[in-house]
Amino acid sequence: MSMKTVFKKTTGLTDNPTHYCPGCTHGIIHRLVGEVLEEMDILEETIGVASVGCSVLSYEYFNCDMTQAAHGRAPAVATGVKRVLPDRFVFTYQGDGDLASIGISEVIHAAARGEKITVIFVNNAIYGMTGGQMAPTTLIGQKTATTPFGRDESIQGLPIKVCEMLSTLDGAAYIERVSAHDVQHIQKAKRAIRRAFETQKKGLGFSMVEILSTCPTNWGLDPYESLEWIKDNMIPAYPLGVYKNKEGAE
Amino acid sequence: MGKVLMKGNEVIAEAAVQAGCKYFFGYPITPQSELVAYMARRLPEVGGLFLQAESEIAAINMVYGAAGTGVRVMTSSSSPGFSLKQEGISYLVGSELPAVVVNIVRGGPGLGNIQPAQSDYFQVTKGGGHGDYNIPVLAPASLQEIVELTNEAFDIADRYRTPVILMGDGMLGQMMEPVEFGERTHSELPEKNWATTGTRGDGPRRIITSLELNAQSLETRNAALQKKFARIKENEVRYETYQTDDADYIMVAFGTVARITMNAISKARQEGIKVGLIRPISLWPFPEKPFLETRDVVKGYISVEMSAGQMVEDVRLAVNGHAEVDFYGRTGGVVPTQEEIYQKILSVAGGSRYEHENSF
């Protein structure tokens, strides 16, 4: 009797065990990115750019050439790589502290220039690695280490909606916000990543997928509650959908 | 190709192109903007790429990305912008990526002004960014020397997998002199078998990073960096001496200040005062040898700088108490005149020492 392989791990990821907390959706998002790289058969032409934060070690997990950027600078580093090697595939993997706070300038200008790179933007509304401080994406009322009484609009201001902002730029070719909180949405997230990667392959311009993600450890919730929290709190503040599709508009 | 009359900033740019640098990421700042503009015009002619970044921070990180693919790449700035590049420079060192970074120094601190200065000496020679490191720093004194040193800067960067700083003052960037771009010397350089260009199915994946979470591992890595710095100190020291053989006093100056100082020396020699010059060309590694050879013979040294006294500390370390070390400096974009330096020589060598070391 011969054994039939019904499932195997994507070749887009290495065999290194990830360091992510139980219930964190980084692992799922890594797998989606890895699967799409494998399915598009572009692993050997890919240079990934890791950022600073919980995903700082993502270069240990993606099974392709990787370079590590300084905090927030991944889109600038990716620009340097892509401009020298325009026929290669270049993506960044960044969290919301990295991208929406210290790196907001780099991502805005990369989008404005229409850099043919793809940004995987993982938004969990908090700084994870440093111990749960407020991010620009932290929700109003959300308690963090630096907003112990909840984020107060009159003190900390309002959250930044990155997809909405970047979609105003002409250089942005594909912008979509998805969520990793259940199977159906994870499937949608994978399709979004595929469309963003194809946007780059077609040379249409800058592409980004924002994925709403969990942080059970710093949210103080269990893994199941965390998924519910995305659905109940994050999606209303960060509506899902395609914000920019240059190809679709043509 | 014969001599051409060019501006210092443009000479740096052309010399870089001739050294095989096809990628430049820049941001405008006076007094180095001609360099950026030259690259914007010139690089497309050689099939290269010029990109104006949104900030100095973005520019140095674009350099990091490009350097990681194994190409020759450069950025340039002036003092305030150079400060912003320090984060990226530290990462280049940590990830061992070659690149050339130009600093056309202007008056500081803060916004300062746009006049010539050398007050970034500490910043370029003592690390500048975070962590334990040094970077080779080359300081040309003429436009012809820019041609040679720019070429060498790229070779040193590739040989040791390190950023290299080319430091000039605003005067050097702005002045015009005839220069000749001769045949470039080619050094044997190691293969860039570390570059991230996509695996292309031709080997295992590569990673460029400066992250090392385990303390023992980072210490091991730092020890390897220190070994590399020691090799650079052994092989990449550059300096020039001028009339030091019979000198009672030796002036120490680099860049354009060295040229003014040489004129002051000529005047002093006419008056019978035996003065010479040590001109460090590599600011790091600092040339200790000419001091070891002279420090038990001469009466003293005078460091002349466009700063409040920065290189003079390295002079003192090299002299190590064997002779007097004096200092003359101007700051804020004020260029010391030949006459001022001559008067300083008189005040030291003429017998009566001034009360104060500094001019201000």
HADDOCK unambig.tbl for C-alpha pairs under 7 A between the chains (distance, minus, plus):
assign (segid A and resid 44 and name CA) (segid B and resid 198 and name CA) 5.32 0.50 0.50
assign (segid A and resid 44 and name CA) (segid B and resid 199 and name CA) 4.78 0.50 0.50
assign (segid A and resid 44 and name CA) (segid B and resid 200 and name CA) 4.64 0.50 0.50
assign (segid A and resid 44 and name CA) (segid B and resid 201 and name CA) 5.92 0.50 0.50
assign (segid A and resid 45 and name CA) (segid B and resid 198 and name CA) 4.37 0.50 0.50
assign (segid A and resid 45 and name CA) (segid B and resid 199 and name CA) 6.36 0.50 0.50
assign (segid A and resid 45 and name CA) (segid B and resid 200 and name CA) 5.77 0.50 0.50
assign (segid A and resid 46 and name CA) (segid B and resid 198 and name CA) 5.03 0.50 0.50
assign (segid A and resid 47 and name CA) (segid B and resid 196 and name CA) 6.72 0.50 0.50
assign (segid A and resid 47 and name CA) (segid B and resid 197 and name CA) 6.65 0.50 0.50
assign (segid A and resid 47 and name CA) (segid B and resid 198 and name CA) 5.56 0.50 0.50
assign (segid A and resid 59 and name CA) (segid B and resid 207 and name CA) 7.00 0.50 0.50
assign (segid A and resid 64 and name CA) (segid B and resid 198 and name CA) 6.90 0.50 0.50
assign (segid A and resid 64 and name CA) (segid B and resid 199 and name CA) 6.83 0.50 0.50
assign (segid A and resid 64 and name CA) (segid B and resid 205 and name CA) 5.44 0.50 0.50
assign (segid A and resid 65 and name CA) (segid B and resid 196 and name CA) 5.58 0.50 0.50
assign (segid A and resid 65 and name CA) (segid B and resid 198 and name CA) 5.46 0.50 0.50
assign (segid A and resid 65 and name CA) (segid B and resid 199 and name CA) 6.31 0.50 0.50
assign (segid A and resid 65 and name CA) (segid B and resid 205 and name CA) 4.89 0.50 0.50
assign (segid A and resid 65 and name CA) (segid B and resid 206 and name CA) 4.85 0.50 0.50
assign (segid A and resid 65 and name CA) (segid B and resid 207 and name CA) 5.86 0.50 0.50
assign (segid A and resid 66 and name CA) (segid B and resid 196 and name CA) 6.84 0.50 0.50
assign (segid A and resid 66 and name CA) (segid B and resid 206 and name CA) 6.42 0.50 0.50
assign (segid A and resid 66 and name CA) (segid B and resid 207 and name CA) 4.83 0.50 0.50
assign (segid A and resid 66 and name CA) (segid B and resid 208 and name CA) 6.40 0.50 0.50
assign (segid A and resid 67 and name CA) (segid B and resid 207 and name CA) 5.55 0.50 0.50
assign (segid A and resid 67 and name CA) (segid B and resid 208 and name CA) 4.49 0.50 0.50
assign (segid A and resid 67 and name CA) (segid B and resid 209 and name CA) 6.03 0.50 0.50
assign (segid A and resid 68 and name CA) (segid B and resid 208 and name CA) 5.98 0.50 0.50
assign (segid A and resid 68 and name CA) (segid B and resid 209 and name CA) 4.87 0.50 0.50
assign (segid A and resid 73 and name CA) (segid B and resid 58 and name CA) 6.88 0.50 0.50
assign (segid A and resid 73 and name CA) (segid B and resid 61 and name CA) 6.50 0.50 0.50
assign (segid A and resid 76 and name CA) (segid B and resid 58 and name CA) 5.43 0.50 0.50
assign (segid A and resid 76 and name CA) (segid B and resid 61 and name CA) 5.54 0.50 0.50
assign (segid A and resid 76 and name CA) (segid B and resid 62 and name CA) 4.98 0.50 0.50
assign (segid A and resid 77 and name CA) (segid B and resid 61 and name CA) 5.07 0.50 0.50
assign (segid A and resid 77 and name CA) (segid B and resid 62 and name CA) 4.65 0.50 0.50
assign (segid A and resid 77 and name CA) (segid B and resid 64 and name CA) 6.09 0.50 0.50
assign (segid A and resid 77 and name CA) (segid B and resid 65 and name CA) 4.20 0.50 0.50
assign (segid A and resid 78 and name CA) (segid B and resid 65 and name CA) 6.05 0.50 0.50
assign (segid A and resid 79 and name CA) (segid B and resid 62 and name CA) 5.98 0.50 0.50
assign (segid A and resid 80 and name CA) (segid B and resid 62 and name CA) 4.09 0.50 0.50
assign (segid A and resid 80 and name CA) (segid B and resid 63 and name CA) 6.04 0.50 0.50
assign (segid A and resid 80 and name CA) (segid B and resid 65 and name CA) 4.35 0.50 0.50
assign (segid A and resid 80 and name CA) (segid B and resid 66 and name CA) 4.38 0.50 0.50
assign (segid A and resid 81 and name CA) (segid B and resid 65 and name CA) 4.74 0.50 0.50
assign (segid A and resid 81 and name CA) (segid B and resid 66 and name CA) 4.83 0.50 0.50
assign (segid A and resid 81 and name CA) (segid B and resid 69 and name CA) 6.47 0.50 0.50
assign (segid A and resid 84 and name CA) (segid B and resid 66 and name CA) 6.14 0.50 0.50
assign (segid A and resid 106 and name CA) (segid B and resid 58 and name CA) 6.57 0.50 0.50
assign (segid A and resid 109 and name CA) (segid B and resid 54 and name CA) 6.73 0.50 0.50
